[in-house]
Each structure stands twice: as C-alpha cells, then as structure tokens.
Amino acid sequence: MNAPRHLLHKPIIAVNDYDKIDGIYASKSDAKALSIGQAQYDEDQISVKVFRHTGNKWSRQSEELPMHRALDLAILIIMGIFGDPVSTVVHSSLNEEIIDPDRWHEIKEYYNNNRKHLQPRLEEIKSLLDRVL
C-alpha cells in the first residue's frame, strides 16, 4: 500500500508496502507505509510517520514523530541492547535512567530472540553512517 498523499503529513520519501517487511509482523502488519515528510503539526518541520491502516481507512493510531525523536529512540534502542546496566557512567547524550536493572536482560533476550530481524537493520544503519559521516 502506498503512503497516502491526501493527509496532513506530506510524504517526501516513503517506504510503500512496509507491511511486507515489518520485521516479526511481516505480512500481518497494519503499518502499511513509512514516511519522512512535512509534519502535520507544523508545515516548517520535517517528521517521520508510520501510516497504519485498519483495512477500511487510514488509522488515527498512525504515529508521527519529529525526526530528532526518532533518532533519539534509535540511540535508546542501541543502548538498551548493547549498554551495560551496572555501569555508573552516563551511557549516551540522552542521560537515560535505568528504571529496572533487574529486567535489563529482557531487552537483550528480546534482541537475541529476534536477531534475524534486528541485526540486519542495525548493520545497515552502521554501514550507512560509516559511508556518510
């Protein structure tokens, strides 16, 4: 399914048919497209959006984030997977707080159990960053 162009978020770059490649939800996902485009909340801002579809219409549960928040979430994910819960030093510029160190292993276990979907994406992020930075 193509990213809609008639809604308030205006795609500039889109991943159409995202539901077919949506990790563990592939082929059964309501996330039909991803987009980077003009933000619906401020036409001067660029945002990222996950377009969700109910089967009948575009869902009001579609998520839009400012681009920096999507990047911050990526940083937090990486710290959750590869960070050290017993270290007393700040892990990233986000100054994340470890709320429940006894459960940190659940994040690492989730990564290990879903490595076939997650690791290729992390490797692609690293490769892209190595090429452009």
Secondary structure, 3 states (H helix, E strand, C coil): CCCCCCCCCEEEEEEECHHHCCHHHCCCCCEEEEEEEECCCCCCCEEEEEEEECCCCECCCCEEEEHHHHHHHHHHHHHHHHCCCCCCCCCCCCCCCCCCHHHHHHHHHHHHHCHHHHHHHHHHHHHHHHHHC
